[in-house]
Amino acid sequence: MSELRAIHFASLLSVLLPSLGAAQDLTIIIGKPPADGARGFGGSGATPISPTTVIQFLLEPRDSGGAQLAYAVAIRGEPGWYNQHTTWNSSDSVPGFETTNWNVGAIHYALAYRQKDCRLRTFGKEIDLAHGNLVLVTLGALGAADATVAADRHVTFVMFEPGGFVGHFLPRVPELASFAGLQPPKQ
């Protein structure tokens, strides 16, 4: 009997441990597909979401209408770190990737995206967006040079009307709100 319990316990652990060890996928759908046919749209943006954190995102058009999140990168630093002269430009500095170089005061970084295989290079890391497209970056004492990067959560986010991405996304992704200091971390 105790051997049977041990086997049952082991089978339960094999089911539970993967979900405890890694964040689960999250699906968020905003609105309904248009009744008069598919209209896809896309866009990108960057906006502060707290005194310490900026979110940068890319939405891609969907053939079936609306837009789907490719990635959301939240960058956290000292309060007001982003209140600096900011410039950005597209470049071909990372071969095979669509790259945007950012200069925020003394902080310099790039977001390099390759759609065909869902890859993002940023802050010295290459991220498989199929595994984790919510990217949390914490700037270090040296700014971008010693930043830490985590991408352990995949969010399937679809919206059918343009505009208001952050207002729809932020309240539905608790770990992002916690990361930005907008709510206490879950215990």
HELIX and SHEET records of a PDB file:
HELIX    1   1 SER A    2  GLY A   21  1                                  20    
HELIX    2   2 PHE A  165  PHE A  169  1                                   5    
HELIX    3   3 LEU A  170  ARG A  172  5                                   3    
HELIX    4   4 PRO A  174  PHE A  179  1                                   6    
SHEET    1   A 5 LEU A  26  ILE A  30  0                                        
SHEET    2   A 5 VAL A 155  MET A 159  1                                        
SHEET    3   A 5 ALA A  67  ARG A  76 -1                                        
SHEET    4   A 5 THR A  53  PRO A  61 -1                                        
SHEET    5   A 5 GLY A  43  PRO A  48 -1                                        
SHEET    1   B 5 LEU A  26  ILE A  30  0                                        
SHEET    2   B 5 VAL A 155  MET A 159  1                                        
SHEET    3   B 5 ALA A  67  ARG A  76 -1                                        
SHEET    4   B 5 LEU A 134  GLY A 140  1                                        
SHEET    5   B 5 GLY A 143  ARG A 153 -1                                        
SHEET    1   C 5 THR A  86  SER A  91  0                                        
SHEET    2   C 5 GLU A  98  VAL A 104 -1                                        
SHEET    3   C 5 ILE A 107  ARG A 114 -1                                        
SHEET    4   C 5 ARG A 119  THR A 122 -1                                        
SHEET    5   C 5 LYS A 125  ASP A 128 -1                                        
END                                                                             
